[in-house]
């Protein structure tokens, strides 16, 4: 054996095996990475949105009946050939959903995977000639292949076996070791280069990856070189430059590959960079905060940090307001701009830019501008803007029996008390200014006594949903001070047997559905208001506190569940058919029949906490730039340009990287008179 198996990685989204095998990369045999692990296992939590294909041979240790096990997150399929020929491979096991790493005979309680399908002796869909009974001959090699898809979240993939006469593995046991494995498609012996590194021309500021293909006995070691000098840390099959500059043009790259027998060095690949000569421009005003002094804007490309964070380069009108602080974030495309004075709401504002440069050093065209309008709105207006099907604001007067639904569907709900006494609406204070600027000074909330108060929406809003969002403000009363009385299985908002949601215990908010569930720790003090939202997208569950992601899962479904129950709030049956009473206050319960963007959840929280603002980003105006006019008069050139200002520069060649421009000295007037020399000379005007 080679002591290793071939592992091929394809960065393809989708989270299903079909998405991987139907992708162009897979069908065209173009993996993004190839490695040779010495266990039949991939790295744990390797990446998001990718697929893995293991190919190779397994050598039978003894003659007899074998059982193969596969374990992965997310789905995977395991194939075994009746001999060494890949054409004779048969599907023998599959991971239908997900399991934790090396979870061979069990799965996570939150997973819906079919445990029997993970093992070849119980898999109902086995294609083996004698289904569920795999008999191998000692010393013979058999082609083996595993294909795995990973979506978003945790990921793993591994394969093990039960040898003839041995006990079945227990969770945590090692995968098949390298001494029984051989890689597919390689020739044993000294290393040879099968694919030389190379790349097409790269547009600045793009990225480039050099990859080498090799054969011979794995494992391999790699060392990449730039212009003959070893690159520290460049010891993989591929070498990437994340951000190519014009100064990289002409750089030469090669790699030395070695195995236990020999080493080989590739030919050199010369990098060609197409310089970026295009000025950057703003794209969109994303945010104006509730103080009207913090603005977020995005550029169309990666920006130079120094010039982009220069406050004098940003001026707002009306008011001729200059920025006081500018921060470029890690993406190098988004800036947060702070001003000393508030901008003006409900009118067209204009931000004018000068001197800001992209990473290649190109400055914005002078006086480039972007317009925008922003309008202050309440928290409720922000929620309604996103179209909830149900929205309970709990503004009712004390003792009211009707809970008004401000959403688009269903009708009103009812305040209910299971211990008598009429409607439990108490009109107690909800989130209010100054702590929560986006709410009315007299904002009310629903108070629940933990003994029988609840709200019946009278509608199964969460029935057969392929996606939904739940959002609310909550202030438990005795979760910390008296967790025993507070209890467990405490309902916030949900539909029993379909989407159950609330405090599964005093320290954990749980959303449960028949296909997926998520626990999220909750550690805030009693009687303190916090914004909570859970988004169910059809591919994941995600819970947010105060606009920030706290926990998530990754399970794909078309339907989160159905039941004969209505959606209830604060009790009345959320985790069960009745009961589940909450103690404390709940406000602004919104139910959406879609997965609203995470950015909107954050905007909702900000609207409640700091005051909401709806922003409409408008036109981007890029001035016409500089017009250069040239005429000849005898042995002189007459050069003029508009608009006025700027610096006349010259270069003796245009083929350098970068081009060497020099100021004309002394600086001439406009128009300028330049004596014609004997060599080629090129002119431009730079402004600023």
ABEGO torsion letter per residue (X at the ends): XAGBBBBBBBBBBGGBAAAAAABAAAAAGBBABBBBBABBBBBBGABBGBBBBBBEBBBBABBEBBBBBBBBOBBBBBBBBABABAAABBBABBBABBBBBGBAABBBAABABBAAAABAAABAABABABBGBBBBBBGBBBBBBBBBBBBBEBBBBBBBBBBBGBBBBBBGBBBBBAAABBBBGBBBEBBBBABBBBBBBBBOBBBBBBBBBBBEBOBBBBBBBBGGBBBBGBABABBBBABBBAAABGBBBBBBBBBAABBBBBBBBBBBBBBBABBBBBABBABBBAAGABBBBBBABBBBAAAAABAAABBBOBGGBBBABBBBBAAGABBBBBBABBBBBGBBBBBBBBGBBBAAGBBBBBGBBBBBBBBBBBAAAAAAAAGBABBBAGABBBGBABBBBABABGEBBBBBBAAEGEBABAGBBBBBOAABAABBAABBBBBBAGAGBBBBAGBBAABGBABBBBBBBBBBAAAAABAAAAEBGBBABBBBGABBBEBABAABBBBBBAABBBBBBBABBBGBBBBBBBBBAGABBBBBBGGBBABBBBBBBABAEBBABBBBBGEGGAABABEGBBBEBBBGBBBBABBBBAAAAAAAAAAAAAEBBBBBBBBBBBBAEBBBBBBBBEABBBBBBOBBEEBBBBBABAABOBBBBBBBOBBBBOBBBBBBBABBBBBBBBOX
